[in-house]
Amino acid sequence: MGWLLDPLKYEFIQRALIAGIAVAAVCAVIGVFIVQRGLAFLGDGLAHAAFGGIAIGLYLGASVDNAVWLAIPFTACVALGIGFVLRKTQLRGDVATGVFFSFSFALGVLFLGLRTATDRQVSVEDLLFGKMLLVTPSVLTVVVIVSLVTLFVTAAVWTRLAYAIFDPELAALSGVPVAALEYLLLIQTAVVVVVAVKTVGVVLVSSFVIIPAATARLVGSTLARATLLALAIGVLGAVIGLFASFHLNTSASATIILIHSAGFGLALLWSRLRR
């Protein structure tokens, strides 16, 4: 019990735990639809788009916290651009994402390089790898609100979104607004990724979206079951990883992802043995 209770004596651990659970939960639920749609590369692409948006905000003189607000519309536009290319051309999702991925990240590097020595100092390492243990109360509030709103909206359109993702052609014939739902999913993913970058960083955020969802796909027979499993895997991995990182003195985000990866390995082994 001491292993669990000792870290909770510190307020920064309490904030990190809440933020980690919120990010893991919403990323896992969104990730199930992203993986089912075959857009696993999307999370990584939008994370790098967020980097470009944050860099533009920093160039305009905003602080890192305020630059996130500029990054949200920028990343949402990139998500819509990916969706447009995906729907209107013959290019696959990974190709469309790769184009915007490269453009956004290069734009971020360009604008960071244009800043002068007198501008506010920025830790690029924190942007890339995150600092979950340094989550401020204001950032925590934004993370929790965005997570709750996203989960609520996803639950509200659950049936139609699942139909649109599983069989878009039949769903369109049935009157389901497939294009609108796909764009909604892309925008939600963009907002979630930008907010999550504040806690887990540009490089690692896509793992929170993909790994729990991929693990759940291996063992879940239906979309509903896979979503519940992804939610449980994401949250449990976040809790275990955070406490383990505290005792091992390692990166919280990286430790959580390693826990998630271990879960994926076990699920893969179990699925192979079951055959």
C-alpha positions as CSV (number, residue, x, y, z in Angstrom):
1,M,0.0,0.0,0.0
2,G,2.9,2.3,0.7
3,W,3.9,2.0,-3.0
4,L,0.6,3.4,-3.9
5,L,0.0,5.9,-1.1
6,D,3.4,7.5,-0.7
7,P,3.4,9.3,-4.1
8,L,-0.1,10.7,-3.4
9,K,1.2,12.8,-0.6
10,Y,2.5,15.2,-3.3
11,E,0.2,17.6,-5.1
12,F,2.1,17.4,-8.4
13,I,1.6,13.6,-8.4
14,Q,-2.1,14.1,-7.8
15,R,-2.3,16.5,-10.7
16,A,-0.3,14.2,-12.9
17,L,-2.5,11.3,-12.0
18,I,-5.7,13.1,-12.9
19,A,-4.2,14.4,-16.1
20,G,-2.8,11.0,-17.0
21,I,-6.1,9.3,-16.5
22,A,-8.0,12.0,-18.5
23,V,-5.6,11.9,-21.4
24,A,-5.4,8.1,-21.4
25,A,-9.2,7.7,-21.3
26,V,-10.1,10.1,-24.1
27,C,-7.1,9.0,-26.3
28,A,-8.1,5.3,-25.9
29,V,-11.7,5.9,-26.9
30,I,-10.8,8.1,-29.9
31,G,-8.1,5.7,-30.8
32,V,-10.6,2.8,-31.3
33,F,-12.3,4.7,-34.1
34,I,-9.0,5.9,-35.6
35,V,-7.6,2.3,-35.7
36,Q,-10.8,0.9,-37.1
37,R,-10.7,3.6,-39.9
38,G,-7.1,2.7,-40.7
39,L,-5.7,6.0,-39.7
40,A,-3.2,4.9,-37.1
41,F,-0.6,7.4,-38.4
42,L,-3.1,10.2,-37.8
43,G,-2.2,10.8,-34.2
44,D,1.4,11.2,-34.9
45,G,0.7,13.5,-37.8
46,L,-1.6,15.7,-35.8
47,A,0.9,15.8,-32.9
48,H,3.5,17.2,-35.3
49,A,0.9,19.6,-36.6
50,A,0.4,20.8,-33.0
51,F,4.1,21.4,-32.8
52,G,3.9,23.6,-35.9
53,G,0.9,25.5,-34.4
54,I,2.6,26.0,-31.0
55,A,5.8,27.3,-32.8
56,I,3.7,29.8,-34.7
57,G,2.2,31.0,-31.4
58,L,5.6,31.3,-29.8
59,Y,6.9,33.3,-32.8
60,L,4.0,35.7,-32.3
61,G,5.1,36.3,-28.8
62,A,2.7,34.0,-26.9
63,S,3.8,31.9,-23.9
64,V,3.8,28.1,-24.2
65,D,0.5,27.8,-22.4
66,N,-1.2,30.4,-24.6
67,A,0.4,29.1,-27.8
68,V,-1.7,26.0,-27.3
69,W,-4.8,28.0,-28.0
70,L,-3.4,29.0,-31.4
71,A,-2.3,25.5,-32.1
72,I,-5.9,24.1,-31.7
73,P,-7.4,25.9,-34.8
74,F,-4.2,25.3,-36.8
75,T,-4.2,21.5,-36.0
76,A,-8.0,21.3,-36.6
77,C,-7.4,22.8,-40.1
78,V,-4.7,20.2,-40.7
79,A,-7.0,17.5,-39.7
80,L,-9.7,18.7,-42.0
81,G,-7.1,19.0,-44.8
82,I,-6.2,15.3,-44.2
83,G,-9.8,14.3,-44.3
84,F,-10.4,16.3,-47.5
85,V,-7.5,14.7,-49.3
86,L,-8.5,11.3,-48.1
87,R,-12.1,11.7,-49.4
88,K,-11.4,13.6,-52.6
89,T,-8.4,11.8,-53.9
90,Q,-7.1,8.2,-54.4
91,L,-4.4,8.7,-51.8
92,R,-4.4,6.5,-48.7
93,G,-4.7,7.9,-45.2
94,D,-1.0,7.3,-44.4
95,V,0.1,9.2,-47.5
96,A,-2.2,12.2,-46.8
97,T,-1.2,12.3,-43.2
98,G,2.5,12.0,-44.1
99,V,2.3,15.1,-46.4
100,F,0.7,17.3,-43.7
101,F,3.0,15.7,-41.1
102,S,6.1,16.9,-43.0
103,F,4.7,20.3,-43.8
104,S,3.6,21.1,-40.2
105,F,6.7,19.9,-38.5
106,A,8.9,21.8,-41.0
107,L,6.8,24.9,-40.4
108,G,7.4,24.5,-36.7
109,V,11.1,24.2,-37.1
110,L,11.1,27.3,-39.4
111,F,9.2,29.5,-36.9
112,L,11.3,28.4,-33.9
113,G,14.4,29.3,-35.9
114,L,13.0,32.7,-36.7
115,R,12.8,33.6,-33.0
116,T,15.5,35.9,-31.7
117,A,17.7,35.6,-28.7
118,T,15.6,38.2,-26.8
119,D,12.4,36.2,-27.2
120,R,11.0,34.1,-24.3
121,Q,13.1,31.0,-23.8
122,V,11.4,27.7,-24.7
123,S,12.4,24.1,-23.8
124,V,12.0,22.2,-27.1
125,E,12.6,19.0,-25.1
126,D,9.5,19.7,-23.0
127,L,7.5,20.2,-26.2
128,L,8.7,17.0,-27.7
129,F,8.6,14.7,-24.7
130,G,6.3,16.4,-22.3
131,K,6.5,17.0,-18.5
132,M,3.5,15.2,-17.0
133,L,4.8,15.8,-13.5
134,L,4.8,19.5,-14.0
135,V,1.2,19.9,-15.0
136,T,-0.1,23.2,-13.7
137,P,-3.7,23.6,-12.2
138,S,-4.7,25.7,-15.3
139,V,-3.5,23.1,-17.7
140,L,-5.1,20.3,-15.7
141,T,-8.4,22.1,-15.9
142,V,-8.2,22.4,-19.7
143,V,-7.2,18.7,-20.0
144,V,-10.1,17.5,-17.9
145,I,-12.7,19.7,-19.6
146,V,-11.6,18.8,-23.1
147,S,-11.5,15.1,-22.2
148,L,-15.0,15.1,-20.7
149,V,-16.5,17.1,-23.6
150,T,-14.9,14.8,-26.1
151,L,-16.1,11.7,-24.4
152,F,-19.6,13.1,-24.1
153,V,-19.8,14.1,-27.8
154,T,-18.4,10.7,-28.8
155,A,-21.0,8.9,-26.7
156,A,-23.8,11.1,-28.2
157,V,-22.9,10.1,-31.8
158,W,-21.7,6.6,-30.9
159,T,-24.2,4.6,-33.0
160,R,-23.9,6.6,-36.2
161,L,-20.2,7.1,-35.9
162,A,-19.6,3.3,-35.4
163,Y,-21.9,2.6,-38.5
164,A,-20.0,5.2,-40.6
165,I,-16.6,3.8,-39.6
166,F,-17.5,0.1,-40.1
167,D,-19.4,0.4,-43.4
168,P,-19.3,4.0,-44.8
169,E,-21.0,3.1,-48.1
170,L,-24.0,1.4,-46.5
171,A,-24.2,4.0,-43.8
172,A,-24.3,6.8,-46.5
173,L,-27.1,4.9,-48.3
174,S,-29.0,4.7,-45.0
175,G,-28.9,8.5,-44.6
176,V,-26.0,8.7,-42.1
177,P,-23.9,11.8,-42.6
178,V,-20.6,9.9,-43.1
179,A,-18.5,12.8,-44.2
180,A,-19.6,15.0,-41.4
181,L,-19.0,12.3,-38.8
182,E,-15.5,11.6,-40.1
183,Y,-14.7,15.3,-40.0
184,L,-16.0,15.5,-36.5
185,L,-13.8,12.5,-35.5
186,L,-10.8,14.3,-37.1
187,I,-11.5,17.6,-35.3
188,Q,-11.9,15.9,-32.0
189,T,-8.7,14.0,-32.5
190,A,-6.9,17.2,-33.3
191,V,-8.2,19.0,-30.2
192,V,-7.4,16.0,-27.9
193,V,-3.9,15.7,-29.4
194,V,-3.1,19.4,-28.9
195,V,-4.2,19.3,-25.3
196,A,-2.4,16.0,-24.6
197,V,0.8,17.5,-26.0
198,K,0.9,19.7,-23.0
199,T,1.3,16.6,-20.8
200,V,2.9,13.9,-22.8
201,G,4.7,15.7,-25.6
202,V,4.7,15.7,-29.4
203,V,6.7,12.5,-29.8
204,L,4.7,10.3,-27.4
205,V,1.1,11.4,-27.7
206,S,0.2,9.2,-30.6
207,S,1.1,6.1,-28.6
208,F,-1.7,7.0,-26.1
209,V,-4.1,7.0,-29.1
210,I,-2.9,3.9,-30.9
211,I,-1.5,1.3,-28.4
212,P,-4.5,0.8,-26.1
213,A,-6.8,0.7,-29.1
214,A,-4.7,-1.8,-31.0
215,T,-4.4,-3.9,-27.9
216,A,-8.2,-3.9,-27.4
217,R,-8.7,-4.8,-31.1
218,L,-6.7,-8.0,-30.5
219,V,-9.0,-9.3,-27.7
220,G,-12.3,-7.4,-28.3
221,S,-14.8,-9.1,-30.6
222,T,-17.1,-6.0,-31.0
223,L,-16.5,-2.3,-31.2
224,A,-18.3,-1.7,-27.9
225,R,-16.2,-4.3,-26.1
226,A,-13.0,-3.1,-27.7
227,T,-13.8,0.5,-26.6
228,L,-14.3,-0.6,-23.0
229,L,-11.2,-2.7,-23.1
230,A,-9.2,0.2,-24.6
231,L,-10.5,2.5,-21.9
232,A,-9.5,0.1,-19.1
233,I,-6.1,-0.6,-20.7
234,G,-5.3,3.1,-21.2
235,V,-6.3,4.2,-17.7
236,L,-4.7,1.2,-15.9
237,G,-1.5,1.7,-17.8
238,A,-1.5,5.4,-17.0
239,V,-1.9,4.7,-13.3
240,I,0.7,1.9,-13.1
241,G,3.1,3.8,-15.3
242,L,2.9,7.0,-13.2
243,F,3.5,5.2,-9.9
244,A,6.3,3.1,-11.4
245,S,8.0,6.2,-12.8
246,F,7.8,7.9,-9.4
247,H,9.6,5.0,-7.7
248,L,12.1,4.3,-10.6
249,N,12.7,8.1,-11.2
250,T,12.0,7.7,-14.9
251,S,10.0,9.7,-17.4
252,A,6.3,9.3,-16.6
253,S,5.1,9.4,-20.2
254,A,7.7,7.0,-21.4
255,T,7.0,4.6,-18.5
256,I,3.3,4.6,-19.2
257,I,3.9,3.9,-22.9
258,L,6.1,1.0,-22.0
259,I,3.4,-0.4,-19.7
260,H,0.9,-0.1,-22.6
261,S,3.4,-1.8,-24.9
262,A,3.8,-4.7,-22.5
263,G,0.0,-5.0,-22.5
264,F,0.0,-5.1,-26.3
265,G,2.6,-7.8,-26.3
266,L,0.6,-9.9,-23.8
267,A,-2.6,-9.5,-25.9
268,L,-0.7,-10.4,-29.1
269,L,0.6,-13.6,-27.4
270,W,-2.8,-14.5,-26.1
271,S,-4.5,-14.0,-29.5
272,R,-1.9,-16.2,-31.1
273,L,-2.3,-19.0,-28.5
274,R,-6.1,-18.8,-28.8
275,R,-5.9,-19.8,-32.5
